[in-house]
Amino acid sequence: MIKMKTLTKYRPLIFKLDIVLALLIVVCISVKSPPAKVSALEITKTTYNSAALKWQKADKADGYHIYRSEDGEKYEYIGSSRSADFIDTDLKTGSVYQYKVSAYSGVRNGEENKDPVTAEPSLDKPKLKVDTSEGQVELDIAAVDGATGYEIFRDGEKISSQAETTYIDDEAQGDESHSYEVRAERVETESESEDEPVYSDFSKPAEATLISAGKLSAEVDGNNIHLIWDGNEEYSTYKIFDGKDILTKTESTEFILEDPEINRTYDLRLIGYGEDIESPEETFSFSISEEPLTTEDAVNAACDWGVEIAEDNSFNYGTGDRAHRNGCYFCGTNTGPVKNIKGRSRVKGHSYEKTYCCNTFVTACFAHGAGDPGALALCEKGNSIDMTEASFMKIGEWDALGKPSMANLERGDVLVGNRNIGSSKSHHMAIYIGDGKIVQAKRSGWDAESINVQDLSSRRYGKFDFVMRYQGTGSGTKLVIHELNDDHADTAQAQGQKSESQKADDSE
């Protein structure tokens, strides 16, 4: 009882001592020294929507307060950190932010750093890869965090704006070098207003060159079409596609299209193949028509036929008084006792091989080369053009031009010498093939060079009396290639698509 009373007696005093102690603690806290000022504040990294800050630890600091400004004047408190770093998130790409940091100790704040740091959240620069191994320029963009799209540039000109990270440049041509760059873009889609895009820096340029298999072309080769292309050492084989079908696979750089279809469109694609490489497609579209020979065609054919015979002159001619008068060797006709035996005629009981002379040769040139109906009829009968103007005029469409003039001679003109020399006549025919040259059968002798090409010298020129010029068109035809341009090909493709669409509609 005495102890209890004693405690009760001193309780007011104890309470007062507790209050005093609490006040002393508060005073001690309030008089604690403030922390040092933050120093070495820096931005260590930014992303498209964040900024990372770092600074040196301040003496006597228990933590740090971070402040941010969007105008460089008004700063707002955005958070605290116990460590000497902080990451600010949910920022807007392309905007500029300033930061200050102050340390605190207990209830005391240190002084803010006087020099704020600036951060501008941005998109990372994209990385670009280019692949040409499959015959086209394929771009592969490494995805950029925060990007809503990408802009692709070829040689400084924008060729695509897209969300995808892959792109095939269909317009890149073979043997052309191009430089490609890409930049990422971001649009703040959550904004109520229509924001302008924000762009990254451009990627490192990527160079690309497609190696062509060579431009594909075609020329008429008799009744066939000769396809030709340049080729490239990068490719060991080539394929030509006609539509979806393979026309040929070859190691050569040429191909003969035999018996082509008339009035049909050929849509050809050429692709070269090498080790781990494929060329871009080289396309070539054309159609073929069969057209009558023009006068120019017929004349050129007669000249070319004669030159070909002269260049491939392997004839061993027979001898005899009338060997050359017995038919056309080239069509196998004759007027001797044994008829229609090619290359052989019989005169006076003797056999003569491959007989020929100048007027028979000229007849054959216009019969077998030009396809002239009158000359063909003569060959079939074993006859040839007589050396008179009237003879030419009688068998077909010819003009008599009188005395030859070197200035007025044209390719295909027939020069005729038919003059009296003493008691005999000098007879000879030759075809003027241009460039001051003639093709002829020699005046005398049957040997391996009987048909030849000679210069039309002044001496030879003076031995011809008149000129005959062919005006006919011949009875034959020729193949003509009609190359189709890109517009035509596009139209044909569009018509094909429309046709397929129409078929689908009809089937429904």
Secondary structure, DSSP 8 states (H G I E B T S, - for coil): -HHHHHHHHHHHHHHHHHHHHHHHHHHHHHTS------EEEEEEEE-SS-EEEEEE--TT-SEEEEEEESSSS--EEEEEESSSEEEE-S--TT--EEEEEEEEETTEE----SS-EEE--------EEEE-TBSSEEEEE---TT-SEEEEEETTEEEEEES-SEEEETT--BT-EEEEEEEEEE--TTSSS----EE------EEEEB------EEEEETTEEEEE----TT-SEEEEEETTEEEEEESSSEEEE-S--TT-EEEEEEEEEETTEE---EEEEEEEEEEE--HHHHHHHHHHHHHHHHHT-------SSSGGGS--TTTT---SSS-S-TTEEEETTEEEES---HHHHHHHIIIIIS--HHHHHHHHHT----SSHHHHHHHSSEEE--S--TTT--TT-EEEEEEEETTEEEEEEEEEEETTEEEEE-SS--STTSEEEEE--HHHHTT--EEEEE----S-EEEEEEE--HHHHHHHHHHHHHHHHHHHHHH-
